[in-house]
Amino acid sequence: MLTKTKKTKVISKHQLHKTDTGSPDVQVAIITERIDYISEHLKTHKKDNHSRKGLLKLVSKRLSHMKYLSRKSPARHATMTSVVKGK
């Protein structure tokens, strides 16, 4: 689960300005954290198909945000690609 403190830390790391909480960059970073958490959960709970479906929805949502970024700002897309890949 993404705690409030961890979410705040992710937002502050990826925000574009001081009050930014909903830009595609921030949303991709938050979704990536959730994907990482659910992936770890599924390693120990292999038959949890409900969480697996949620994971697939999150991956699809992240892909949509990344496509939007590639159209609107290729430079920001390149930056977020490194976040998604975990570099």
N, CA, C and O of each residue as an XYZ file, in Angstrom:
348
protein
N       0.839     -1.177      0.000
C       0.000      0.000      0.000
C       0.888      1.244      0.000
O       1.921      1.286      0.667
N       0.481      2.219     -0.732
C       1.237      3.463     -0.837
C       0.809      4.383      0.303
O      -0.289      4.940      0.275
N       1.665      4.542      1.295
C       1.328      5.370      2.446
C       1.379      6.849      2.070
O       1.929      7.237      1.039
N       0.789      7.653      2.939
C       0.716      9.088      2.677
C       2.114      9.718      2.613
O       2.373     10.579      1.772
N       2.990      9.292      3.487
C       4.339      9.870      3.488
C       5.112      9.477      2.229
O       5.820     10.300      1.649
N       4.975      8.218      1.811
C       5.665      7.777      0.602
C       5.107      8.490     -0.627
O       5.856      8.881     -1.522
N       3.785      8.656     -0.661
C       3.149      9.344     -1.779
C       3.605     10.806     -1.833
O       3.872     11.333     -2.913
N       3.693     11.454     -0.680
C       4.158     12.836     -0.621
C       5.595     12.945     -1.114
O       5.948     13.898     -1.808
N       6.421     11.968     -0.756
C       7.818     11.969     -1.193
C       7.908     11.815     -2.711
O       8.707     12.494     -3.357
N       7.092     10.925     -3.285
C       7.088     10.714     -4.737
C       6.615     11.982     -5.444
O       7.193     12.387     -6.453
N       5.570     12.603     -4.916
C       5.040     13.831     -5.521
C       6.100     14.925     -5.493
O       6.336     15.585     -6.506
N       6.743     15.124     -4.338
C       7.734     16.209     -4.241
C       8.934     15.972     -5.157
O       9.566     16.924     -5.615
N       9.247     14.707     -5.423
C      10.382     14.403     -6.298
C      10.074     14.689     -7.768
O      10.970     15.064     -8.525
N       8.818     14.516     -8.179
C       8.481     14.608     -9.599
C       7.614     15.805     -9.971
O       7.270     15.960    -11.143
N       7.258     16.640     -9.030
C       6.390     17.766     -9.360
C       7.127     18.823    -10.177
O       8.338     19.003    -10.048
N       6.371     19.508    -11.012
C       6.955     20.517    -11.900
C       7.057     21.876    -11.222
O       7.935     22.671    -11.558
N       6.170     22.152    -10.273
C       6.206     23.370     -9.476
C       5.693     23.042     -8.085
O       5.301     21.904     -7.827
N       5.690     23.998     -7.202
C       5.425     23.742     -5.786
C       4.055     23.131     -5.505
O       3.938     22.295     -4.608
N       3.029     23.517     -6.234
C       1.682     23.021     -5.959
C       1.219     21.952     -6.942
O       0.031     21.636     -7.001
N       2.131     21.403     -7.700
C       1.791     20.397     -8.706
C       1.562     19.036     -8.048
O       2.468     18.473     -7.434
N       0.350     18.519     -8.182
C       0.054     17.182     -7.669
C      -0.621     16.306     -8.705
O      -0.872     15.131     -8.434
N      -0.924     16.833     -9.881
C      -1.683     16.054    -10.843
C      -1.145     16.037    -12.256
O      -1.832     15.585    -13.172
N       0.068     16.520    -12.454
C       0.623     16.491    -13.803
C       0.877     15.038    -14.211
O       0.990     14.167    -13.348
N       0.968     14.773    -15.501
C       1.228     13.398    -15.941
C       2.509     12.812    -15.348
O       2.582     11.608    -15.100
N       3.509     13.649    -15.122
C       4.764     13.175    -14.530
C       4.521     12.597    -13.140
O       4.994     11.509    -12.812
N       3.784     13.336    -12.341
C       3.481     12.896    -10.979
C       2.601     11.647    -11.012
O       2.822     10.705    -10.251
N       1.616     11.646    -11.889
C       0.713     10.499    -11.967
C       1.458      9.234    -12.381
O       1.205      8.162    -11.832
N       2.366      9.346    -13.336
C       3.150      8.188    -13.769
C       4.020      7.688    -12.617
O       4.147      6.479    -12.424
N       4.614      8.591    -11.858
C       5.468      8.189    -10.740
C       4.658      7.468     -9.658
O       5.106      6.459     -9.112
N       3.473      7.983     -9.352
C       2.626      7.347     -8.337
C       2.161      5.971     -8.818
O       2.204      4.995     -8.070
N       1.726      5.908    -10.055
C       1.263      4.625    -10.604
C       2.409      3.615    -10.617
O       2.194      2.434    -10.343
N       3.620      4.065    -10.930
C       4.773      3.169    -10.945
C       5.043      2.608     -9.551
O       5.356      1.426     -9.411
N       4.926      3.439     -8.526
C       5.102      2.961     -7.152
C       4.058      1.911     -6.802
O       4.375      0.900     -6.175
N       2.811      2.150     -7.206
C       1.751      1.186     -6.936
C       1.990     -0.126     -7.680
O       1.752     -1.206     -7.138
N       2.461     -0.027     -8.923
C       2.754     -1.218     -9.715
C       3.860     -2.035     -9.044
O       3.773     -3.261     -8.975
N       4.893     -1.361     -8.553
C       5.980     -2.057     -7.879
C       5.478     -2.794     -6.638
O       5.872     -3.931     -6.381
N       4.603     -2.133     -5.871
C       4.069     -2.750     -4.661
C       3.229     -3.984     -4.994
O       3.388     -5.036     -4.373
N       2.341     -3.851     -5.969
C       1.471     -4.971     -6.333
C       2.285     -6.108     -6.935
O       1.963     -7.275     -6.714
N       3.322     -5.797     -7.682
C       4.184     -6.835     -8.253
C       4.846     -7.654     -7.148
O       4.913     -8.880     -7.238
N       5.332     -6.984     -6.112
C       5.930     -7.690     -4.981
C       4.881     -8.548     -4.265
O       5.171     -9.670     -3.849
N       3.680     -8.024     -4.126
C       2.589     -8.767     -3.496
C       2.288    -10.049     -4.271
O       2.070    -11.107     -3.682
N       2.281     -9.938     -5.591
C       1.938    -11.093     -6.419
C       3.036    -12.156     -6.440
O       2.774    -13.303     -6.802
N       4.249    -11.794     -6.060
C       5.309    -12.790     -5.990
C       5.037    -13.795     -4.869
O       5.386    -14.970     -4.981
N       4.420    -13.329     -3.800
C       4.123    -14.227     -2.687
C       2.707    -14.783     -2.744
O       2.444    -15.845     -2.180
N       1.798    -14.094     -3.408
C       0.405    -14.537     -3.517
C       0.080    -14.777     -4.991
O      -0.577    -13.960     -5.636
N       0.537    -15.879     -5.496
C       0.455    -16.164     -6.932
C      -0.968    -16.321     -7.449
O      -1.219    -16.086     -8.631
N      -1.898    -16.710     -6.597
C      -3.265    -16.962     -7.054
C      -4.212    -15.798     -6.806
O      -5.426    -15.958     -6.936
N      -3.687    -14.638     -6.453
C      -4.514    -13.462     -6.192
C      -4.872    -12.788     -7.515
O      -4.232    -11.824     -7.935
N      -5.900    -13.314     -8.152
C      -6.269    -12.826     -9.480
C      -6.916    -11.446     -9.449
O      -6.856    -10.725    -10.445
N      -7.526    -11.061     -8.344
C      -8.124     -9.733     -8.246
C      -7.037     -8.654     -8.271
O      -7.181     -7.634     -8.944
N      -5.967     -8.887     -7.542
C      -4.854     -7.930     -7.561
C      -4.162     -7.936     -8.913
O      -3.696     -6.896     -9.378
N      -4.093     -9.098     -9.547
C      -3.479     -9.182    -10.874
C      -4.257     -8.334    -11.879
O      -3.659     -7.661    -12.719
N      -5.589     -8.365    -11.795
C      -6.409     -7.560    -12.694
C      -6.183     -6.070    -12.428
O      -6.102     -5.269    -13.359
N      -6.083     -5.711    -11.153
C      -5.785     -4.324    -10.807
C      -4.436     -3.883    -11.323
O      -4.272     -2.746    -11.764
N      -3.465     -4.787    -11.269
C      -2.133     -4.493    -11.796
C      -2.191     -4.224    -13.298
O      -1.565     -3.284    -13.789
N      -2.930     -5.035    -14.012
C      -3.044     -4.837    -15.462
C      -3.719     -3.507    -15.787
O      -3.346     -2.840    -16.752
N      -4.704     -3.123    -14.990
C      -5.361     -1.822    -15.197
C      -4.380     -0.670    -14.949
O      -4.364      0.311    -15.692
N      -3.568     -0.800    -13.903
C      -2.584      0.243    -13.616
C      -1.539      0.360    -14.719
O      -1.147      1.465    -15.092
N      -1.096     -0.762    -15.232
C      -0.104     -0.741    -16.315
C      -0.689     -0.054    -17.546
O      -0.008      0.718    -18.220
N      -1.960     -0.344    -17.831
C      -2.621      0.281    -18.967
C      -2.776      1.789    -18.761
O      -2.582      2.572    -19.691
N      -3.126      2.185    -17.540
C      -3.279      3.610    -17.240
C      -1.941      4.330    -17.365
O      -1.874      5.438    -17.897
N      -0.874      3.695    -16.871
C       0.455      4.304    -16.979
C       0.864      4.448    -18.439
O       1.450      5.461    -18.820
N       0.562      3.449    -19.258
C       0.875      3.513    -20.676
C       0.142      4.674    -21.344
O       0.709      5.365    -22.191
N      -1.110      4.887    -20.967
C      -1.878      6.004    -21.528
C      -1.236      7.337    -21.169
O      -1.118      8.221    -22.018
N      -0.822      7.485    -19.919
C      -0.157      8.727    -19.509
C       1.167      8.918    -20.241
O       1.520     10.039    -20.608
N       1.890      7.838    -20.452
C       3.167      7.935    -21.158
C       2.961      8.308    -22.629
O       3.748      9.073    -23.187
N       1.917      7.777    -23.257
C       1.616      8.155    -24.636
C       1.269      9.641    -24.727
O       1.684     10.331    -25.658
N       0.499     10.124    -23.743
C       0.151     11.546    -23.699
C       1.425     12.381    -23.587
O       1.584     13.369    -24.303
N       2.330     11.988    -22.693
C       3.578     12.733    -22.529
C       4.422     12.713    -23.796
O       5.058     13.711    -24.132
N       4.434     11.592    -24.496
C       5.246     11.523    -25.717
C       4.707     12.461    -26.789
O       5.470     13.003    -27.588
N       3.392     12.650    -26.804
C       2.801     13.580    -27.773
C       3.031     15.031    -27.372
O       3.358     15.861    -28.220
N       2.867     15.343    -26.098
C       2.904     16.735    -25.641
C       4.304     17.252    -25.322
O       4.621     18.410    -25.593
N       5.141     16.386    -24.745
C       6.471     16.839    -24.349
C       7.460     15.679    -24.400
O       7.616     14.953    -23.418
N       8.122     15.503    -25.525
C       9.069     14.384    -25.655
C      10.202     14.413    -24.615
O      10.680     13.358    -24.199
N      10.624     15.588    -24.201
C      11.704     15.674    -23.209
C      11.242     15.122    -21.862
O      11.966     14.356    -21.226
N      10.050     15.502    -21.426
C       9.515     14.977    -20.166
C       9.228     13.488    -20.282
O       9.362     12.751    -19.305
N       8.836     13.041    -21.469
C       8.591     11.612    -21.685
C       9.887     10.828    -21.498
O       9.882      9.762    -20.883
N      10.986     11.344    -22.019
C      12.274     10.669    -21.866
C      12.679     10.582    -20.397
O      13.218      9.567    -19.956
N      12.417     11.647    -19.643
C      12.721     11.649    -18.215
C      11.892     10.605    -17.477
O      12.415      9.876    -16.633
N      10.613     10.532    -17.790
C       9.725      9.600    -17.102
C       9.983      8.158    -17.534
O       9.678      7.230    -16.785
N      10.532      7.959    -18.716
C      10.865      6.612    -19.158
C      11.921      6.003    -18.250
O      11.873      4.811    -17.947
N      12.867      6.815    -17.818
C      13.884      6.310    -16.891
C      13.274      5.978    -15.534
O      13.739      5.055    -14.865
N      12.241      6.710    -15.112
C      11.552      6.417    -13.851
C      10.798      5.106    -13.960
O      10.820      4.292    -13.036
N      10.134      4.899    -15.083
C       9.354      3.687    -15.285
C      10.264      2.462    -15.309
O       9.911      1.412    -14.772
N      11.422      2.596    -15.923
C      12.349      1.463    -16.025
C      13.130      1.249    -14.742
O      13.850      0.259    -14.610
N      12.993      2.173    -13.788
C      13.650      2.009    -12.491
C      15.099      2.411    -12.446
O      15.858      1.877    -11.637
N      15.505      3.328    -13.280
C      16.892      3.770    -13.307
C      17.084      4.984    -12.433
O      18.196      5.502    -12.331
